[in-house]
Amino acid sequence: MDANNYGDISVRNSKIIKDTSYISIPTSRLPKKNEKLYSLFPELKNVSREEGLYAYIYLHPQTNDLEALSLIMDEGERLDFNALKPERDGYYGSYGKNGQIHYITKEEYEEIQRDYYEHMEQQEEGFIDEK
């Protein structure tokens, strides 16, 4: 989400490794504090934070975007949905789906927002397993 300063980070499904997702993130943008990320990938604590270097974090089985976000954000950090405004054509962004561009409508954006808040609430209440 560019509005939240995450425009240089992407979450994708691997086309090479079945049922696997990956996060592409500049090492300079790795969270300072994220117990979940660093317990799963302790070697990331010591990578160079030099500009221009990227980490590719592979997740198997495939993960959803909300789980991926929880790995790249500092603990306690929240997305600001008020910062994201529709583009000139009225869509809230786009992503690739089956080789085609899919534009995110207002309804889809609101559903993403609801899912995010529900996910964060469950996480705070301890309903989500933090393995």
C-alpha positions, 0 to 999 in steps of 0.5 A: 500500500503506497499510502502506508509507505509499503509500495516497495514491498510485494507479496506474491504466489510463487509460480515455481514452488507449488503452494508457496507465497513469497514476500519481496522486501528491501532489507532496509525496510525489515521491521525493527521488532517483529517476534514472529518474523524473527522466530521463523527466520532468525537469519534476517536479524543479521542481514545487511540493511544497505539500500538496494538489497532485497530479502525474499521470504518464502512461505509454505504453505501459501499464506494470505496477505494479512498474515504476510503483512503481520510479518513485515510490520513492526509490532504494534504498527497498524495500516492507515486505511484513511491514507489510501484514496481512490485513483482518478478512475475510481479504483483503489489499486490493482494486482495481477490475477491469472496474467490479467490486471484486476482493478480493486473496486470500492467494495473490494477495498472495503472488504479488505479493510474489514478483513484486516481489522477483524484479523488484527482484533483476533490477533490481539485477543489471541485467537490467531496461532502465532507459530 
